[in-house]
Amino acid sequence: MASITIGGRKRTLRKSSVILLILIPFVLVAKVYLNYFYNDSGICYNDAPFNSNKLYLTVTVTVESPLEILMFKYASLLGLSFENKRQPSFPANTMLENMFYIRSTSSGRTDCWDKRIESIPMGYDASLTSLPQRNVSIKGYLQSWKYFQSIEQTIRKEFRFKNHILQETKTKFNKYIDKAKESVVVGVHVAGNNVLLYMGDVIQGLNKAPLTYIQNAMKHMRSKYRNVKFLVLCDDRNWCQAYIKGSDDVVFTDEADSRTALILLSLCHHSIVTTGLIGYWGAWLANGHTVYYNDYIRRQSAMAKQIRYNDFFPPHWVPMGI
């Protein structure tokens, strides 16, 4: 039998004790391994930032996700993290980091986290506010203001444009309204057929806002405010110039990229929204009086069954038809 010397005396060890001494180092190593890769809920940790007792929440994004889609996901992630009392972890290296002073990004692995899928594509899924005590990754559009209403001011601070981008666009904005500095500027975003392109076949359920809606919305703004100047941004500039005729109170821009369009719209006092998410976020950031097209979704379409208007449009925005 094996023996060891303790206090100058030789002690004989039983076979079971020898086995135990051999196993102890392996148990300690296993414990360290499990502590690094798992918490007590069985969720794996694949990077050092998640080796703690905190619970985390993330959302899935794709490389090709456009700016406006990423904004919904980031804002909703922060709101849901607040409701679930956990740390938000938004995937790093998206265009949001180039645009805004956002703080809740991470490059850590999350592929082994618990998965949850949003049950309402364009609505508010209340079940996501009561998640299991695990690290969770949410898949879905998360396109509802209700997800982040409780931390609205926090989202507004996070969605501050980086200074060099903002100043560059402010110069363009001032050029467009140079002769109307005392005017009330209303941003009008007229989205074309590329609206929600990244939402796949769901686009088949969208209605393009007709000219009569745009005219009614502009008439509404003229009656509500004095000295109005409309800053019009169009996906199809030729169509806008041909049909949105009028007066000296209409200015058309030459800006086509979504980044510049979003900043220009955010600098306006008030907003007219058609069917684009850039227009939606431009109005939300402007935080003024907003009118939106109330026949946004084609009736009897598959998309009509997936949207809840009260969840999608903030309650203080004004619906308007043709």
C-alpha positions in Angstrom: 0.0 0.0 0.0 1.1 3.6 -0.6 2.4 5.7 2.3 3.2 9.3 3.1 5.2 10.9 5.9 3.2 13.3 8.2 4.9 15.0 11.2 7.9 12.7 10.9 5.7 9.6 11.0 5.1 7.3 8.1 1.4 6.8 7.4 -0.1 4.1 5.3 -2.8 5.2 2.9 -5.8 3.2 1.9 -6.4 2.6 -1.8 -9.5 4.9 -1.7 -7.4 7.7 -0.3 -4.8 7.4 -3.0 -7.5 7.6 -5.6 -8.9 10.7 -3.9 -5.5 12.4 -3.9 -5.2 11.7 -7.6 -8.7 13.0 -8.4 -8.5 16.3 -6.4 -6.3 18.1 -9.0 -8.6 17.0 -11.8 -11.6 18.2 -9.8 -10.0 21.6 -9.2 -9.2 22.0 -12.9 -12.7 21.0 -13.9 -14.2 23.5 -11.4 -12.1 26.3 -12.9 -13.1 25.2 -16.4 -16.8 25.1 -15.6 -16.7 28.4 -13.8 -15.2 30.0 -16.9 -17.5 28.4 -19.4 -20.7 28.0 -17.4 -22.6 29.7 -14.6 -24.9 27.9 -12.3 -27.7 28.0 -14.9 -25.7 26.0 -17.3 -25.0 28.8 -19.8 -21.6 28.7 -21.4 -19.2 31.6 -21.3 -16.9 31.8 -24.3 -15.0 35.0 -23.6 -13.6 36.7 -20.6 -16.1 39.7 -20.5 -18.8 37.2 -19.5 -16.9 35.5 -16.7 -18.9 37.0 -13.9 -22.1 36.6 -11.9 -24.0 39.2 -14.0 -26.7 38.1 -16.5 -26.4 39.5 -20.0 -28.8 40.1 -22.9 -28.0 40.4 -26.6 -29.9 40.6 -30.0 -29.0 38.9 -33.3 -27.9 41.2 -36.1 -26.6 40.5 -39.6 -23.8 42.1 -41.5 -26.1 43.6 -44.0 -28.5 45.0 -41.5 -29.2 48.7 -42.5 -28.9 51.6 -40.1 -32.6 52.0 -39.3 -33.0 48.3 -38.4 -29.9 48.4 -36.1 -31.3 51.4 -34.3 -34.5 49.5 -33.4 -32.6 46.5 -32.2 -30.1 48.6 -30.1 -32.8 50.7 -28.5 -35.0 47.7 -27.8 -32.0 45.8 -26.4 -31.3 48.6 -23.9 -35.0 48.8 -22.9 -35.4 45.0 -22.4 -32.1 44.9 -20.5 -33.4 47.5 -18.1 -36.7 45.7 -17.7 -34.9 42.4 -17.1 -32.2 43.9 -14.8 -29.3 42.7 -16.9 -26.3 43.9 -18.8 -26.9 44.7 -22.6 -24.4 43.4 -25.0 -24.9 44.6 -28.6 -22.7 43.0 -31.3 -19.7 45.2 -32.0 -18.4 46.6 -35.3 -21.8 47.7 -36.8 -22.4 51.1 -38.5 -24.0 52.3 -35.2 -20.6 52.7 -33.7 -19.5 54.9 -36.6 -22.6 57.1 -36.2 -23.4 57.4 -32.5 -21.8 57.5 -29.1 -23.2 54.1 -28.1 -21.7 52.3 -25.1 -23.2 48.8 -24.8 -21.2 46.9 -27.4 -19.1 43.7 -27.1 -17.3 41.3 -29.3 -17.7 38.4 -26.9 -19.2 35.1 -28.1 -22.9 34.6 -27.4 -23.8 31.7 -29.7 -24.3 29.3 -26.8 -26.7 31.6 -24.9 -30.4 30.7 -24.4 -32.4 31.7 -27.5 -35.7 33.6 -27.6 -37.6 34.5 -30.7 -39.9 37.6 -30.8 -43.5 36.3 -31.3 -44.9 39.5 -32.9 -42.8 40.7 -35.9 -44.0 44.3 -35.8 -45.5 44.6 -32.4 -44.7 44.4 -28.7 -43.9 41.0 -27.2 -44.5 41.4 -23.5 -43.0 38.0 -22.7 -39.6 39.4 -23.5 -39.8 41.6 -20.4 -39.7 38.5 -18.2 -36.8 36.3 -19.3 -35.4 33.3 -17.6 -32.4 33.7 -15.2 -29.9 33.0 -18.0 -27.9 34.9 -20.5 -30.3 35.3 -23.4 -30.0 36.1 -27.1 -33.2 37.5 -28.8 -34.0 37.1 -32.4 -36.6 39.4 -34.0 -37.3 42.8 -35.5 -38.0 44.4 -32.1 -39.7 47.3 -33.9 -41.8 48.8 -31.1 -41.3 52.0 -29.2 -42.8 50.2 -26.2 -39.6 48.2 -25.7 -37.6 51.3 -24.8 -40.3 53.8 -23.6 -39.1 53.4 -20.0 -35.6 54.6 -20.8 -36.4 57.1 -23.7 -34.0 59.8 -22.4 -31.2 57.2 -22.2 -31.8 56.2 -25.8 -31.7 59.8 -26.9 -28.3 60.2 -25.2 -27.0 57.1 -26.9 -28.3 58.2 -30.3 -26.2 61.4 -30.3 -24.4 61.7 -33.6 -20.7 61.8 -33.6 -19.6 65.4 -33.7 -17.7 65.4 -37.0 -20.6 63.8 -38.8 -23.1 66.1 -37.2 -21.2 69.3 -38.1 -20.7 68.2 -41.7 -24.4 67.6 -42.1 -25.4 70.8 -40.2 -23.5 72.7 -42.9 -25.7 71.1 -45.6 -28.8 71.7 -43.5 -28.0 75.4 -43.1 -27.4 75.7 -46.8 -30.8 74.3 -47.6 -32.7 76.7 -45.3 -30.3 79.6 -45.6 -33.1 82.0 -46.7 -35.5 80.7 -44.1 -33.6 80.8 -40.8 -36.6 82.0 -38.9 -38.9 79.3 -40.4 -40.4 76.3 -38.8 -38.7 73.5 -40.7 -40.7 70.3 -41.4 -38.8 67.3 -42.6 -40.6 65.2 -45.2 -39.2 61.8 -46.1 -40.8 60.3 -49.2 -39.7 56.6 -49.3 -39.9 54.7 -52.6 -40.1 51.1 -53.5 -37.0 50.2 -51.6 -38.7 50.7 -48.3 -37.9 47.9 -45.8 -35.9 46.1 -48.4 -34.1 44.2 -45.7 -37.4 42.7 -44.4 -37.6 40.3 -47.3 -41.0 39.2 -48.7 -42.8 41.2 -46.0 -42.4 44.2 -48.2 -45.3 42.8 -50.3 -47.6 44.1 -47.6 -46.6 47.8 -47.8 -48.4 50.7 -49.4 -46.4 53.5 -50.9 -47.7 56.7 -49.5 -49.8 58.5 -52.2 -49.4 62.1 -53.3 -52.7 63.0 -51.7 -51.5 62.0 -48.2 -48.3 64.1 -48.6 -50.4 67.1 -49.7 -52.8 66.7 -46.8 -49.9 66.4 -44.3 -48.3 69.5 -45.7 -51.6 71.3 -45.5 -51.9 70.2 -41.9 -48.5 71.6 -41.1 -49.2 74.9 -42.8 -52.4 75.4 -40.8 -50.7 74.5 -37.5 -47.5 76.6 -37.9 -46.6 79.9 -39.4 -43.7 80.5 -41.7 -43.3 76.8 -42.5 -40.4 75.5 -44.7 -40.6 71.9 -45.9 -37.3 70.1 -46.4 -38.1 67.2 -48.7 -35.9 64.1 -48.9 -36.9 61.5 -51.6 -35.7 58.1 -52.7 -37.0 59.2 -56.1 -36.1 62.8 -56.4 -37.5 63.2 -60.0 -40.9 62.0 -58.8 -40.9 64.4 -55.9 -40.0 67.4 -58.0 -42.6 66.5 -60.6 -45.5 66.0 -58.2 -44.8 67.8 -54.9 -45.0 71.2 -56.6 -45.9 74.2 -54.8 -44.6 77.1 -53.5 -41.5 78.7 -52.1 -41.9 76.8 -48.9 -40.6 73.6 -50.4 -36.9 72.7 -50.6 -35.6 69.5 -52.2 -32.3 68.0 -51.1 -29.8 66.1 -53.1 -28.9 63.7 -50.3 -29.5 60.0 -51.0 -27.6 58.1 -48.4 -29.5 57.0 -45.3 -26.9 58.4 -42.8 -27.2 62.0 -44.1 -30.9 61.8 -44.6 -31.4 60.7 -41.0 -29.3 63.6 -39.6 -31.1 66.1 -41.8 -34.5 64.9 -40.7 -33.4 64.9 -37.0 -32.4 68.6 -37.4 -36.0 69.6 -38.4 -38.5 70.9 -36.0 -41.4 68.6 -37.1 -41.9 65.6 -39.4 -44.0 64.0 -42.1 -43.5 60.3 -42.3 -44.4 58.1 -45.2 -43.4 54.4 -45.2 -39.7 54.4 -44.5 -37.9 53.6 -41.2 -35.4 56.3 -41.9 -38.3 58.7 -41.8 -39.6 57.1 -38.7 -36.3 57.5 -36.8 -35.7 60.9 -38.2 -39.1 62.0 -36.7 -38.3 60.2 -33.4 -35.0 62.0 -33.1 -36.5 65.4 -34.1 -39.0 64.9 -31.3 -41.5 67.4 -32.6 -45.0 67.2 -34.1 -45.2 64.1 -36.3 -47.8 63.0 -38.9 -47.7 59.5 -40.3 -49.5 57.7 -43.1 -52.2 55.6 -41.5 -52.6 53.2 -44.4 -49.0 52.1 -44.1 -49.8 48.4 -44.4 -51.9 46.9 -47.2 -55.1 45.5 -45.9 -55.7 41.8 -46.1 -52.0 41.2 -46.7 -49.9 38.8 -44.6 -48.1 41.8 -43.2 -51.3 43.3 -41.9 -51.6 40.3 -39.6 -48.1 40.9 -38.2 -48.3 44.6 -37.2 -49.9 46.3 -34.3 -50.2 50.0 -35.1 -50.3 51.0 -31.5 -47.1 49.2 -30.8 -45.3 50.5 -33.9 -46.3 54.2 -33.9 -45.9 56.3 -30.7 -49.3 57.4 -29.3 -48.6 61.2 -29.7 -47.9 60.9 -33.5 -50.9 61.9 -35.6 -52.3 59.4 -38.1 -53.5 60.7 -41.5 -54.9 59.2 -44.6 -55.6 60.4 -48.1 
